[in-house]
Amino acid sequence: MLELGPGITHKSYVLSNFYNHIKLVFVHLFESHLQRNSIEI
């Protein structure tokens, strides 16, 4: 893993952080959507 160099490991680290952030945003939107629907019912 160290042979690849710091650039590649940094890139994969940023990509995983970006993916986690997107996932959190979608989960938050989905939960708020469910709460809104349950309130309307």
C-alpha positions in Angstrom: 0.0 0.0 0.0 2.9 2.4 0.8 4.4 1.5 -2.6 1.6 3.2 -4.4 2.6 6.5 -2.9 0.8 9.1 -0.7 -1.1 10.5 -3.7 -3.2 7.4 -4.4 -3.9 6.7 -0.7 -5.0 10.3 -0.2 -7.3 10.1 -3.3 -9.0 6.9 -2.0 -9.3 8.5 1.4 -11.0 11.6 -0.1 -13.3 9.4 -2.2 -14.4 7.3 0.7 -15.1 10.5 2.8 -17.0 11.9 -0.2 -19.1 8.7 -0.5 -19.8 8.7 3.2 -20.9 12.3 3.1 -23.3 11.7 0.2 -24.7 8.6 1.9 -25.4 10.6 5.1 -27.1 13.4 3.1 -29.4 10.8 1.3 -30.2 9.1 4.6 -31.1 12.5 6.2 -33.3 13.4 3.2 -35.0 10.0 3.3 -35.7 10.2 7.0 -37.1 13.7 6.8 -39.3 12.6 3.9 -40.7 9.7 5.9 -41.4 12.0 8.9 -43.2 14.4 6.6 -45.4 11.6 5.1 -46.2 10.2 8.5 -47.3 13.6 9.7 -49.5 14.1 6.7 -51.2 10.7 7.5 
